[in-house]
Amino acid sequence: MSTVAVIAAYNEQQRIATTINAIAKINDIDSILVVDDGSKDETAREASAAGARVERLRRNMGKGAALTCAITSLIDSEKSLPDFILLLDADLGTSATQAAPLLWPLQNDISDLVIGVLPKIAGSGGFGMVRSLASDAIAQTAKLSGNHIYTLPANDSNNTSFRPLAPLSGQRAIRAALLPVLLPFAKGFGVEVSMTMRALAAGMRVSEIPVELYHRTTGRNLRGFMHRGRQYLDVALAIRKA
């Protein structure tokens, strides 16, 4: 079974090479594709030097559009799709080696979409408004579809819920054959919530699993609130269009 790791990166020259080198240490990864989302720094050069295949966008299009371009490029350039796609953020650094648990539910035919639940970091994040908006929309879709979100590792048959633990997590693994159901991805920061909603509505098996992955977090400062404001708008729009 083949796996391609896909990373959308914007101005990540400081971390992208470390992230790629860490991903390359995962035994099940066959190749790494980085889409440089119109970076103004040396992200593309650093990614290429680290051994990744790089696709460059002329301008910054946002995470969702960048990932859509990456997957479309992958489909167009390969004679056949890999079995699995691993979506990871560019700033995971050395912790990216811990992404391996995202793959085993796919490899063992337990799940079609696996979402990583990252450790909570004290003092990071906002007041939960974006998370609540995303979680409510996903829960409603799950209920309407009669589908559930499975928490792994599962110790019993009741380890399911309509409400996700990590509705905004970008650390994901997908069964590649089902990508047409999910494409095109929603624009900007709405990509994750839209992806989960579409997957549940289509009857895909969605699981969440704890992973020891760490990336930059936003605090309760002006920059953090501006980021979450953009995120809220993108998520709201994605929910409306899903």
N, C-alpha and C positions, 0 to 999 in steps of 0.2 A: 504494500500500500504506500502510495507516494503522498508527500505533503509539501506544499509551498507556503512559506511564511511571507506575508504581505504587510508592508509598513507604509503608511502615509506620513511624510515628514515635512515640516516647515521650520526653517531656521534652526536646525538641530545639529549643527556641525560639532558641538561640544560633546554630544552623547551618542550620535548615530553609530559610529564605528564600534564603540563599546557594546552597544545593544546588538549589533549584527554579530560580533564575535561571540557574544553569549548565546545567541540563538543557534549559531552554527555548532555549538557543543551538544545540542539536543540530537540524539541519535536518529530520530525519525524525520528530521528535516532534510529534504532533498535539495532545495534551493531557496534563495531569499530574494524577493522583489521589493525594491523601494521606489515609491513614486514621490519625487521631489515636487511639492506643491508650490512651485513658484518661489522657492527660497531666494533670499538676497545674500546669503552667505555661502559657505563652501560645503553645504550638506551633500550635494550630489557627488562632489569629488571625494569626500570622506567615505561615503557609502560605497562608491565604486572601488576605492582603494582597499576597503575591508572585504571585498569579494562579492558584494551584492550586485544583481542586475538592477540598473537604474533607469527609470523613465522620468523625464523632466517635463513639467508643465510650464508654459511660458508665463503664466500669471497665477496668483494664488486663487484657488477655486473653493477652498474649504474642504474639510475632511471627507464628507460624504461624496462629493464629486470626484475628489482625488482617488478615493478607493474604487469608485465606479470605473474610472479611467484605468486603474491598475488591473482590475479583474478583466475588463474588456480587452486590454492589451495581452493579458495572459491567455485568454481564450483564443484570440486571433493568432498568437504566435506559437501555440502548442498544437501538435497533431491530435492530442487527446488531453482532456483535463486531468489534473492530479486527483487523487481520491479525496484529499482534504485541503482546506485553506485555513491557515492560522493567521488571524488578524491581531497584530500587536502594535502598541504605541512605540514611537521612536525614542522616547526618553526613559525606557526601563533600565538601561544600563546593564550592570552585571546580573541583576535579578532576573533578566530575561531567560536565564537557564531554567528557571522554575516554571516555565510555561508548559512543560511536558504533560502535566496532569490534564490539560485541556483536551489532549488527543485521545486518551484511552477510552472515553465513552463512545467516540466515533469508531475507533478501531475494533471495539467489542460489540458494535451494533446496538448500543444502549440509547444513543442520542443522535440527532441530526444537527443540532445547534447547541454548543456548549459555551457558557458564559462564566468568566472568571470572577470570583468574589474576592476582592483585595482586602488585606488587613486594614482596619480602621487606624487612622493616625490622629492622635490628639492635637487639637488646635487647627486642624485643616478643614476646609469646606465652609459652606455658608450655613443657612438656617433650614435647609432641606426643601425649599420650595420647588426647585427643578426636579429633585428626586421624587417628591410626592406627586407632582404632575405626571411624570413618566410612569411611576408605579401604578397610579390610578388608571391610566389609559391602558397599560398592559394587562392589569387585572380584569378590566372590563372586556377586553378582547378575549382573554382566556375563558371567561365565563360564557360569553356568547358563543364561542367555538366549542365549548365543552372540553377544552384541552387544559392541561396542567403544566406547571413548571416543576421539574423534579430536582430535589436537592441531593447532591452526591458528595461522598459515598452514601448510599442508601442502606440504612439498617433495617428498615421495615417497609411494608407496602404502602404505608400512610405518609411517607416522606414527600408529600406533594403539596402544592399551594397554587392559588391563582395569582398571588402577589409575589413579585420578584424581590430578591435580596439586593441585587445590584443592577437596577434598570439602566444605568448609564455607563456600565463597564464597557470599555473598548477592547478588552482582552478576550478574544473569542475564537472558536474553532467551528468550521462549517463543513458539512458534507458537500463537496463541490458540485455534484450532479444536481443539487437542489438550488443552486445559485440563480437560475432563471426566475424562480419564485420571488427572490429578494431584490433583484435588479430592476431599475436603477436604484441605488441607495439614496436615501433622503439627503438633502443638502446640509452642509455644515455639521453642527453638533446634534442634529436630529437623527443621524444615521443609526445609532444603536437602538433607540426606542422604536423607530419605524421597522427595523430589521426584526426585532422580537415580535412585534405585533403582526407583521406579515407571516412570520414563521408559524405562530400559533393559529392564525386564521386559516393557514393552509394545512393544518394538521401535523406539522412537523413536531418531532419530539425535542423539547427544549429542556436543558438541564443547566443548573448552576453548580459550581464546584469551587471550594476555597483554593486559592493559589497565593504563594508567597512572592507576589510581584509588587514592585514599588516604582512610582514615578513622581514627577513634580506635582505638588498639590497647590491649590490656591487658598490663601488665608482670608481673613476678614478685614481686608484693606481695600483701598480704592480700586487697585488693579484686579483684585479678586472679585469684587462686586461687579465690575464692568464685564469681566469674563462670564460670570454667571448670568448677567443680564442678556448677553448675546446667546448664551446657551439656552436660556428660558425661551427666547423668541424662536430659535431654531427648533427646539423640541415641540413647542406649541404648534408651529407650522407643520412639522412632520406628523403629529397626531391628527391634525385636521385633514391631511392628505392621505393618510394611511388607509 
